[in-house]
Amino acid sequence: MNVLVLGGNGFIGSHLLDRLLIFGHKVRVFDRQDELYRKPQSDIDYYMGDFGNRAVLANALKGVDIVFHLISTTVPKTSNDDPAFDVLSNVVETIFLLEQCVKEHIKKIVFVSSGGAIYGTPSILPISEDGLTNPESSYGITKLTIEKYLSLFHHLYGLDYTIIRPSNPYGPRQNPHGNQGVVAVFLGRIAKRQPIEIWGNGQTIKDYIFIEDLVEGIYRAAFCNTPSKIFNIGSGIGHSINELLQIIKEAVNKEFTVIYSPGELYDVSRIYLDVARAKRELEWEPQTPLSVGIKKTWDFVKGL
């Protein structure tokens, strides 16, 4: 199939490209910059521009069968700094995307949402796709709003869609010097012999999914004929930050300093995902234990 990956040069996108090429799809990428850790690939058609560059985006959609939407202009922390920008750059531009998908007769759009921010802090764990959604950040609100517009465009125009709600992805090619992805950031600081800063007391519980397992789930959800439109893709297991630090310590076999600071209001304090639907309908389940995934990520980080 002819496939367009919006945000294909990012962390998740780059691994999704590998999967799509292995299975013989003709791949096109729309992104604002090249991959951080690889040169552009000769068998991929690149369209470069910001998500708001509507002319370039419209051209990139021509002749495409399936669109993977992985772009977000914000992260949970930055989204609260300017909610209006978050809505304009993500929700409004996604509505334009959906309108163009209808115009170009796109067969399906696969949206990578959030498996944490849209739920907020749940009262029941693990949380399923039918759980309550109480976002605690503008990021979560915009992700949930886009999900609703996907449902609306399906109702109004028959545009098929699938929504992926991933837990916290980690793995090789995640930027260890960025502000997203605690596993990579922690490993990056260890590699540079810098202290690790923890918001709160380290008891925050999250669900971590290795990138290869996540991409496998995204791929199956995109190409399997299933009754459901929304899938949690995670490990199904919760680990506190302190537990994560212990696993990291064993994986890297290095000493490091940890500094605890006051918690941030945007951060969900306790969540991990129920992945029973993905196991049942996609015949998917995570394959990589956290300790193994961290070792693979450390091998990447220390090689930079």
Steps between C-alpha positions, in 0.01 A plus 500: 500500500595865464557627853562848641656533845454844656790542740684212336842639592426498873577228753186288451471592133851385409433153639160487329672577168723197545197279559311636200796457265561143613145413395534659160294818537582809296582755769476878504599722793378845601713665768665830584853362538718198420549211740744572780699180470470386137540654157195519268429163343504460124180292490287760682332805345545800730280810530647757738298764683327596824162341571342838426645510148176403334621516141781250557276275708228498233756396237638227725151345531447451128488135395523371858297206636577519874616791717680455832464816710784518754547878513459706815635853533500481880572265790303491827727751673514758219132467408391677816728795427284605203174299466380716212809410295448135594145508361584701187809302403362155578119490495435758227775367271378143553151606392658632179678166463172309539330723244779429254480127573133507402579702189778259394294188581752375753405150613605531864672724754689358799538750783758454776329660799604461865463215746557723798414864448146442374405282799642718773550323833257204493315357798513145361819330378589379251288737293324374189403686183151543649632665815419857594697774326597789728801676344720702734683690225415687182695230316257235622198715415618558142578131448152407621343771285673364191367154585148644505549668163617171352175343616303795356665477158435127496134568576463782249720385213588135562872573559635185665732540797686327780622663821809380686536597864862414585655496842848652542716380209875464530784349302782572256477828304311678776677829571684465834550877515136601447212566740286198417555135594639445848689180415706664225544823698619312809744293294624813325581664831675187625710489182604863558559434872231746600248460786146379428225737615172343615177698537335395824603208722553242228173318573335608172394182318511475122479238227805467271489335155805413288490669162506180293201364691311827456563512125385141464174597671456808280561297185254225594233753596543674165466193282280262701124502449376540857171602662668760725633840403712574809787294640717539807854392417717464809670246724198464727736534798560802720846596627579784737781740413699356787453147364602624156818651645588168661451313173713761322772468761519124446494539119776762469711380794593856591452719804306826456353778711125561537355838604135522605306821424134610550250325271352662189124564471472375140631152580267201551603337827393139455400314184555183304295358215267208451612346169252212490323639192822510298583146608153381401439686174853556369660185640767734633678516831823661622807284453780703660552504879590843637848386604577370149364813331703727726820308419431545127432870552818540707705337223364766265552795735857414600588458132407859412 
